[in-house]
Amino acid sequence: MANTIGILGLGKMGEALVRGMLDAGVAKNRILGTTGRAKSAAEASKRLGIKVFTDNQKLIEKCDVIFLSVKPQHVEAVLNENSKSLTKKKLLVSVCASITTSQLESWSGGRCAVVRSMPNTPCLIGEGVTAIASSATSKPSDLKLVSELFETVGKVVVLDESLMDGATGLSGCGPAYVYLVIEALSEAGVKVGLPRKTATLLAAQTLVGAAKMVLERGEHPAALKDEVTTPAGCTIDGLMALEAGGLRVTLINAVMAAAERSTKLSR
């Protein structure tokens, strides 16, 4: 891994990355961060045990790998202000939705290597998934390094950049869809007489278990669905109700709508 890692914009995702890297054995003195205010910098420093500044240029100068974790609308201004410090010895990793590598290269002066990423919020508990894409300026070794860093907070997939908006619509926004499903299942549990907490536990753990079955067994979800669906049993009636309600098409449309929005935001 790189000598020094900087998190420029130490929000929730930035803190998740710091905690993941620390748990993976990266020394505290190799990780630096920035926030917008002195008070929040002091609080983050105390909470994480790392040095946190309010000076982005100072962080860039001290770090080999810089995770850019600011709001998308602030990316151009932040990079323009600090482009002189982004030399060819630096690796810039964007954690900002919708911002393309060509935009990052242009706004940073085209002097440093760039990698684009799209993590999701379960990274906060080490169960995230991050899509990453290389650029014309990055090398395979850069992609390997970024993969290793993101693997400290979950799984990683490497994609062509043309697929990153699709990943944003699926895994980046996906936790919100799943929370809605859990909420709906919990409401259904209450409807049939279960206590609220019990219904939520049953719903959430069912999703956790089903997801682990998909990941660990490596079978198509349809095959696993068939294992639960016995002839003339309860499950087939539930599945028919879901199909009648358009759940499958609705989820597909949700991913497509979010992916299209991501594409528009980059423009």
C-alpha positions as CSV (number, residue, x, y, z in Angstrom):
1,M,0.0,0.0,0.0
2,A,1.0,3.6,-0.5
3,N,3.1,5.5,2.0
4,T,0.5,8.1,3.0
5,I,-3.2,8.2,2.4
6,G,-5.3,11.3,2.5
7,I,-9.1,11.6,2.8
8,L,-10.1,15.0,1.4
9,G,-13.5,15.6,2.8
10,L,-13.8,13.4,5.9
11,G,-17.6,12.7,5.9
12,K,-19.3,9.4,6.8
13,M,-17.8,7.5,3.8
14,G,-14.3,9.0,4.5
15,E,-14.5,7.8,8.1
16,A,-15.6,4.4,7.0
17,L,-12.5,4.1,4.8
18,V,-10.3,5.3,7.6
19,R,-11.8,2.7,10.1
20,G,-11.5,0.0,7.5
21,M,-7.9,0.8,6.7
22,L,-7.0,0.9,10.4
23,D,-8.6,-2.4,11.0
24,A,-6.6,-3.8,8.1
25,G,-3.4,-2.8,9.8
26,V,-2.6,0.5,8.1
27,A,-0.7,2.7,10.7
28,K,-2.5,5.7,12.0
29,N,0.4,8.0,11.0
30,R,0.0,7.0,7.4
31,I,-3.6,8.3,7.2
32,L,-4.6,12.0,7.1
33,G,-7.9,13.8,6.6
34,T,-9.5,17.2,6.1
35,T,-12.8,18.8,7.1
36,G,-14.2,22.2,6.4
37,R,-14.0,23.6,10.0
38,A,-11.5,23.5,12.8
39,K,-14.0,22.2,15.3
40,S,-15.0,19.2,13.1
41,A,-11.3,18.6,12.3
42,A,-10.5,18.4,16.0
43,E,-13.5,16.1,16.7
44,A,-12.6,13.8,13.8
45,S,-9.0,13.6,14.9
46,K,-10.0,12.6,18.4
47,R,-12.5,10.1,17.2
48,L,-10.3,8.4,14.7
49,G,-6.8,8.9,16.2
50,I,-5.4,10.5,13.0
51,K,-4.2,13.9,12.0
52,V,-7.1,16.0,10.5
53,F,-6.6,19.5,8.9
54,T,-8.7,22.1,7.3
55,D,-6.1,22.8,4.6
56,N,-6.7,20.6,1.5
57,Q,-3.5,21.7,-0.1
58,K,-1.4,20.6,2.9
59,L,-3.1,17.2,2.8
60,I,-2.4,16.7,-0.9
61,E,1.2,17.7,-0.5
62,K,1.8,15.2,2.3
63,C,-0.1,12.2,0.7
64,D,0.6,9.8,-2.1
65,V,-3.0,8.7,-2.5
66,I,-5.8,11.2,-2.1
67,F,-9.4,10.1,-1.8
68,L,-11.6,12.9,-3.0
69,S,-14.8,12.7,-0.9
70,V,-16.6,16.0,-1.3
71,K,-20.0,16.8,-2.7
72,P,-20.1,16.5,-6.5
73,Q,-20.9,20.1,-7.0
74,H,-17.7,21.1,-5.1
75,V,-15.3,18.9,-7.0
76,E,-14.4,21.3,-9.8
77,A,-13.6,24.1,-7.4
78,V,-11.6,22.0,-5.0
79,L,-9.5,20.5,-7.8
80,N,-8.9,23.8,-9.5
81,E,-7.8,25.4,-6.3
82,N,-5.3,22.5,-5.6
83,S,-4.3,21.4,-9.1
84,K,-0.7,22.6,-8.7
85,S,-0.1,20.1,-5.9
86,L,-1.5,17.2,-7.8
87,T,1.7,16.1,-9.5
88,K,2.5,12.9,-11.4
89,K,3.6,11.2,-8.1
90,K,0.0,11.5,-6.8
91,L,-3.0,9.1,-7.2
92,L,-6.4,10.8,-7.1
93,V,-9.3,8.5,-6.2
94,S,-12.8,10.0,-6.6
95,V,-15.6,8.8,-4.3
96,C,-17.9,11.4,-5.8
97,A,-21.0,10.2,-7.7
98,S,-21.4,11.0,-11.4
99,I,-18.0,12.8,-11.8
100,T,-16.1,11.2,-14.8
101,T,-12.4,10.6,-15.0
102,S,-12.1,13.0,-17.9
103,Q,-13.6,15.7,-15.7
104,L,-11.3,14.8,-12.9
105,E,-8.3,14.9,-15.2
106,S,-9.3,18.2,-16.7
107,W,-10.0,19.9,-13.4
108,S,-6.8,18.6,-11.8
109,G,-4.6,19.8,-14.6
110,G,-4.0,16.3,-16.0
111,R,-0.9,15.8,-14.1
112,C,-1.8,13.0,-11.7
113,A,-3.3,9.5,-12.1
114,V,-7.0,9.2,-11.6
115,V,-9.3,6.3,-10.5
116,R,-13.1,6.7,-10.2
117,S,-15.0,4.8,-7.5
118,M,-18.6,4.3,-6.4
119,P,-18.8,2.8,-2.9
120,N,-22.1,2.4,-1.0
121,T,-23.2,3.1,2.6
122,P,-22.8,-0.5,4.0
123,C,-19.1,0.3,3.8
124,L,-19.8,2.0,7.2
125,I,-20.1,-1.5,8.7
126,G,-17.5,-3.3,6.5
127,E,-20.2,-4.9,4.3
128,G,-20.1,-2.5,1.3
129,V,-19.4,-3.0,-2.3
130,T,-17.4,-0.6,-4.4
131,A,-17.2,-0.3,-8.2
132,I,-14.0,1.2,-9.5
133,A,-12.9,2.3,-13.0
134,S,-9.5,3.2,-14.3
135,S,-8.6,6.2,-16.5
136,A,-6.2,7.0,-19.3
137,T,-3.7,8.3,-16.7
138,S,-3.9,5.3,-14.3
139,K,-1.9,2.1,-14.3
140,P,-2.8,-1.5,-13.4
141,S,-0.8,-1.1,-10.2
142,D,-3.0,2.0,-9.3
143,L,-6.1,-0.1,-9.7
144,K,-4.7,-2.9,-7.6
145,L,-3.8,-0.5,-4.8
146,V,-7.3,1.1,-4.8
147,S,-8.9,-2.3,-4.8
148,E,-6.9,-3.3,-1.8
149,L,-7.9,-0.2,0.1
150,F,-11.6,-0.5,-0.7
151,E,-11.5,-4.2,0.2
152,T,-11.0,-3.1,3.8
153,V,-14.6,-2.0,3.8
154,G,-16.3,-4.7,1.7
155,K,-16.1,-6.2,-1.8
156,V,-14.8,-4.6,-5.0
157,V,-15.6,-4.9,-8.7
158,V,-13.6,-3.4,-11.5
159,L,-15.7,-2.0,-14.4
160,D,-15.3,-0.1,-17.6
161,E,-16.1,3.5,-16.9
162,S,-19.1,3.3,-19.3
163,L,-20.8,1.1,-16.7
164,M,-20.2,3.3,-13.6
165,D,-23.6,5.1,-13.9
166,G,-25.2,1.7,-14.0
167,A,-23.3,0.7,-10.8
168,T,-24.4,3.9,-9.2
169,G,-28.1,3.1,-10.0
170,L,-27.7,-0.5,-8.7
171,S,-25.3,-0.7,-5.8
172,G,-24.7,3.0,-5.0
173,C,-28.5,3.7,-4.6
174,G,-29.4,0.1,-3.9
175,P,-29.3,0.2,-0.1
176,A,-32.3,2.7,-0.2
177,Y,-34.3,0.2,-2.3
178,V,-33.5,-2.6,0.2
179,Y,-34.5,-0.5,3.2
180,L,-37.8,0.2,1.5
181,V,-38.3,-3.5,1.0
182,I,-37.5,-4.2,4.6
183,E,-39.9,-1.5,5.7
184,A,-42.7,-3.0,3.6
185,L,-42.1,-6.5,4.8
186,S,-42.0,-5.3,8.4
187,E,-45.4,-3.5,7.8
188,A,-46.7,-6.7,6.4
189,G,-45.6,-8.5,9.5
190,V,-47.4,-6.0,11.7
191,K,-50.5,-6.5,9.5
192,V,-50.6,-10.2,10.2
193,G,-50.1,-9.7,13.9
194,L,-46.4,-9.7,14.6
195,P,-44.9,-7.1,17.0
196,R,-43.1,-4.3,15.2
197,K,-39.6,-5.1,16.4
198,T,-40.0,-8.8,15.7
199,A,-41.4,-8.1,12.2
200,T,-38.4,-5.8,11.4
201,L,-35.9,-8.4,12.7
202,L,-37.5,-11.2,10.7
203,A,-37.6,-9.0,7.6
204,A,-34.0,-7.7,7.9
205,Q,-32.4,-11.0,8.8
206,T,-34.3,-12.8,6.0
207,L,-32.7,-10.4,3.5
208,V,-29.3,-10.9,5.1
209,G,-29.6,-14.7,5.0
210,A,-30.9,-14.7,1.4
211,A,-28.1,-12.4,0.2
212,K,-25.5,-14.6,1.8
213,M,-27.0,-17.7,0.1
214,V,-26.6,-16.0,-3.3
215,L,-23.0,-14.9,-2.5
216,E,-21.8,-18.1,-0.9
217,R,-23.5,-20.7,-3.1
218,G,-22.9,-18.9,-6.3
219,E,-26.2,-20.1,-7.8
220,H,-28.7,-18.1,-9.9
221,P,-31.2,-16.4,-7.6
222,A,-34.0,-18.1,-9.6
223,A,-32.6,-21.5,-8.6
224,L,-32.5,-20.5,-4.9
225,K,-36.1,-19.1,-5.2
226,D,-37.3,-22.5,-6.6
227,E,-35.8,-24.3,-3.5
228,V,-38.2,-22.3,-1.3
229,T,-41.2,-22.6,-3.7
230,T,-42.9,-26.0,-3.0
231,P,-45.8,-27.2,-5.1
232,A,-49.1,-25.8,-3.9
233,G,-47.3,-24.2,-0.9
234,C,-47.5,-20.7,0.6
235,T,-44.5,-19.2,-1.3
236,I,-45.9,-19.5,-4.7
237,D,-49.0,-17.5,-3.7
238,G,-46.7,-14.8,-2.3
239,L,-44.6,-14.7,-5.5
240,M,-47.8,-14.4,-7.6
241,A,-48.8,-11.4,-5.6
242,L,-45.4,-9.8,-6.1
243,E,-45.5,-10.4,-9.8
244,A,-49.1,-9.0,-10.0
245,G,-47.9,-5.9,-8.2
246,G,-45.0,-5.4,-10.6
247,L,-42.2,-5.7,-8.1
248,R,-39.7,-7.1,-10.6
249,V,-40.3,-4.4,-13.2
250,T,-40.5,-1.7,-10.6
251,L,-37.0,-2.6,-9.2
252,I,-35.6,-2.7,-12.8
253,N,-37.1,0.7,-13.5
254,A,-35.7,2.1,-10.2
255,V,-32.1,1.1,-11.2
256,M,-32.6,2.5,-14.7
257,A,-34.0,5.8,-13.4
258,A,-31.1,6.3,-10.9
259,A,-28.5,5.4,-13.6
260,E,-30.0,7.9,-16.0
261,R,-30.0,10.5,-13.3
262,S,-26.3,9.8,-12.6
263,T,-25.5,10.3,-16.3
264,K,-27.3,13.6,-16.4
265,L,-25.6,14.9,-13.3
266,S,-22.2,14.3,-14.9
267,R,-23.2,16.6,-17.7
